[in-house]
């Protein structure tokens, strides 16, 4: 607070200060914060000037001059407003409207943009209510009252005196023109600073005798200059507690109106304060903008309640919501990187001068990306104009895996790719990318991902055993995806090699849940099979994924058996392409061999065996031909296997005849053992 006071006094003490005019070609950037804003009563004076969005100016505070105004404040003070590109002719008209007490000066907004703004700067003359002399003397008077309260703490309740101290300190610090007219402060010049301090310290009688001019009304002058508190309490002692709440909670110009409502029994301080606060916020938009035009609190309350949020309140609420629903991932003198966690925040950060599908008010694709665990990071260049194609660049990631280069785009939704973005951004790109990936890794999931899915993914990452039913929760998310190249696809397929039973769980999952993963797999990953086999697998659907899992990962025999025997119901011509792979795995364990021989002997029609074994190699075919599992009951199968081997030159006709003749002997026992 002291820094604000020093800044303000230094500012007011400057005489004739005015920066040199800056030559501007074309449109002029103008930052507005009051009645020139969109939706306010003087917005029309901008005459269609181009809006450049909401902006913030630090180092200034809002106050009231002859209207809404800003004056220098502390480093933590900010003023929200809007930036416009204004024609020089229009700017000249606004200059004339603002007048000499609102000179236009060049400032730097928080995002680095330089713009003009109208700063409240009263004329520096003997009659000015903003002069340093009057400010200091007004402060001295209030500090004298502070000293009096400290000296006589025992005369009233401690709480009452402390509340009085707070009130008088408040009025000692704030600029006097915020609650006094020019006429009210003219009398300040007739005493020295010390004399005004002693006036504040004096008793009421001493004040009247030594500090007021003859014929001056003690109530009219004292209550206006000193904050009105003591007089009000003296006039209405039974309302002291309520008056002390009121003096702190309402504007000085509203106090007398509020006091009358209070003592008339129309409302309590607790009821008056919020109504008057709301009135002050919307008064510029009301037909009756003078409080004293409202005869009673019930009439004022009715008028206030029927008025919706002001444009300023709406902007403030949107800004607060935007920041709450976003993470600032990186911030430097040149760039700011944002991760919007909601569709609303995405629109607020990107909706201006972009054609991204995640910035549209209708048919917004944000939720689609978010459901795929795609993190949408937006890089904002602080030095480029709002309508520049590279003012905003999107750099999404596949969750915590990697940058999604296919979706790196400029503000016009033109594809850039990571390399082009690096060239545009320059030397900070690597730092930005590192910050993005670090944030993605620590955040892990978008807001759209359910706790069930998060738990499953974490179990997989931690190498914990996973059940098929649990895995199906992830498949459900993948099933609703609009694309095949998703975080879930890459996460699952990249996790297979290091997980103890993920492949088993995938195979055991219901087929219809694996449809999307199979499509993704066919598009992104290559089978370790021939092109002919790939075509065959694509024809038999999700089971083709199981072939890949069995071929490349550690899958248990029972899961192999369950998955591979599913192929036996497929068309023989399609099955022929993958049958060598099936034999390679099932013939290695007893239950698998039994399933193969039962299928060959019992489930195929005449002539189908010949088609099915076309792709089987000679060694495997010989194994089948000589297998002990076959007997005289399987003579037709052995004959078909033998004929294929004879045609390949793997055995002779005599060898085939000899094999078949053994089963023709009368005493041959062909019963299966």
Buried (B, 14 or more C-beta within 10 A) or exposed (E): EEEBBEBBBEBBBEEEEEEEEEEEEEBBBBBBBBBBBBEBBBBEBBEEBEBBEBBBBBBBBBBBBEBBBBBBBBEEBBBBBBBBBBBEEBBEBBBEEBEEBBBBBBBEBEBEBEBBBBBBBBEBEEEBBBBBBBBBBBBBBBBBBBBBBEEEBEEBEEEBBEBBBBBBBBBBBBBBBBBBEEEBBEBBEEBEBEBBBBBBBBEEEEBBEEBBEEEEEBEEBBBBBBBBBBBBBEEBEEBBBBBBBBBBBBBBBBBBBBBEBBBEEBBBBEBBBEBBBBBBBBBBBBEEEEBEEBEBBEEBBEBBEEBEEBBBEEBBEBBEBBEEBBBEBBEEEBBBBBBBBBBBBBBBBBBBBBEBBBBBEEEBBBBBBBBBBBBBBBBBBBEBEBEEBBBBBBBBBBBBBEBBBEBBBBBEBEEBBBEBBBEBBEEBBEBBBEBBBEBBEEBBBBEBBEEEBBEBBEBBBEEEEBBBEBBBBBBBBBBEBEBBBBBBBBBBBEBBEEBEBBBBBBBBBEEEBBBBBBBBBBEEBEBEBEEEBBEBBBBBBBBBBBBBBBBBBBBEBBBBBEBBBBBBEBEBEBBBBBBBBBBBBBBEBEEBBEBBBEBBBEEBEEEBBBBBBEBBBEEBBBBBBEBEBBBBEBBEBBBBBBBBBBEEEBBEEEBBEEBBEEBEEEEEEEEEE
